[in-house]
Amino acid sequence: MAKHFQLDFEKPLIEIERQIEALQGAATRTAEAQPEKGAGDDAFQVEIGRLREAHERMLATIYRSLSPWNTVRVARHPLRPQTRDYIRMICKDFCEVHGDRRFGDDPAIVTGMARIGSIKCMVIGHQKGKDTEEKLECHFGCAHPEGYRKAMAKMRLAEKFNLPIVTFVDTPGAYPGLGAEERGQAEAIAYNLREMSRLKTPIISVIIGEGGSGGALGIAVADKVAMLRHSWYSVISPEGCAAILWKEANEQTNTAAARALNLTAADNLKLGIVDDVIEEPLGGAHRDPEQTAANVQKWIVDRLRELRRFKPENLPRRRYERFRKFGEYEIATRAGVETTLGQRSQARQES
C-alpha cells in the first residue's frame, strides 16, 4: 500500500508519472519487436526526457512552497526513513541494547551502541514501524514510560564510557494510554528532561519526522539540535491544537493550527529552537533515503567533532544556557517606544 501512497498536493505529478511509465513500456515493447532499433526509438527517449524535466520542475515548485500543514503530511509519509533505516544506512557495528531494568522493553524506542563515521556513540531514537504489525507493536512511535526510562539508562551508560549521544526524534507524542499513565508517563519524561540537562557527555538530536510535545523533548535535551527540512517540531500536533481551539479537527482547522504553531524547520530555526536545518533531496526524504542519510551523517559527524572541543564538565552549563534563551524578550517603556518611532520618522524625512 505504501508504495502507491500519494499526497494530495502531489496529484499534478501523478499524470506525468503515468505518461512516463506508459512511454517506457512502449519503448520496451518496440525494442523487443524491433531489436535493430536497440533500447527503443529515439523519439520515445526524447519524450521521456522532456517529461522527466517537467516532473522535476513541478516537484521543485510544489516543495518550494509547502504549507505548514502539508509539511506535516510529508513528515508522516509511510516511506519516510525511520530510526532503524538511519541506523542501517549510517551506523556501523550497531549493537542494540534492550529494556529499562524496571518494567520491560518498549519497541517504540530503539537504543544501542554504534559507530557513525569514525565516532563511537550511543544511538537512541523513536521507531514508528513500517507495516501494520510493527506499527501496532511500536504504538506508531508513541513511547511508554519504560521507553523513556530505557533511553535514560542507556544515556547514563554512554556518560560512564565517555560516549557521545545521538538521538533521532520521530513521534507525534508520548503514549497517552491508561497503563502508561499508571506507570508514570509524565514523571518519566520530566525525569529525562532534568537528567539529560546534567549529563557530562555531548548530546545531539535530529528531528527526522515528527517532533510532538514532551514525547519528542524526552530524548531531545541536547547541545545541538537539527531538523530535516520537511519535519515538524512543536508543543502539540496540529490536530490536537485544532481540537482544543476550535473543538473540531478538520482540513480547515488543521491548516490554521499548523500555521499558528510555527512548527516547520524554517520557523524553528528562526525562533532559535533548533540550531540547523538539514536539507532533504528534492521531493522529500522518502524519494531518496540514501542521500538524506548522507546529509544527516555529515551533520552528526561535524557537530560531534565540534563538541569534542569542550570539556565534559562544561557541557551541562552550556546546555542550560541554550535552553534558557528560549522565549527571551524585552519590556519596552512607552517613552522608549515613542523615542524610537520619532527617530525613525526623522530619519525617513531626512532621506
Secondary structure as UniProt FT lines:
FT   HELIX           2..4
FT   HELIX           8..10
FT   HELIX           11..33
FT   HELIX           35..37
FT   TURN            38..39
FT   HELIX           42..64
FT   HELIX           68..75
FT   TURN            78..79
FT   HELIX           83..90
FT   STRAND          91..96
FT   TURN            107..108
FT   STRAND          109..116
FT   TURN            117..118
FT   STRAND          119..126
FT   HELIX           132..138
FT   HELIX           139..141
FT   HELIX           145..160
FT   TURN            161..162
FT   STRAND          165..171
FT   HELIX           178..182
FT   TURN            183..184
FT   HELIX           185..196
FT   TURN            197..198
FT   STRAND          203..212
FT   HELIX           213..217
FT   TURN            218..219
FT   STRAND          224..228
FT   TURN            229..230
FT   STRAND          232..234
FT   HELIX           238..245
FT   HELIX           251..260
FT   TURN            261..262
FT   HELIX           265..271
FT   STRAND          276..278
FT   TURN            282..283
FT   HELIX           285..287
FT   HELIX           289..307
FT   TURN            308..309
FT   HELIX           312..314
FT   HELIX           315..324
FT   TURN            325..327
FT   HELIX           334..350
//
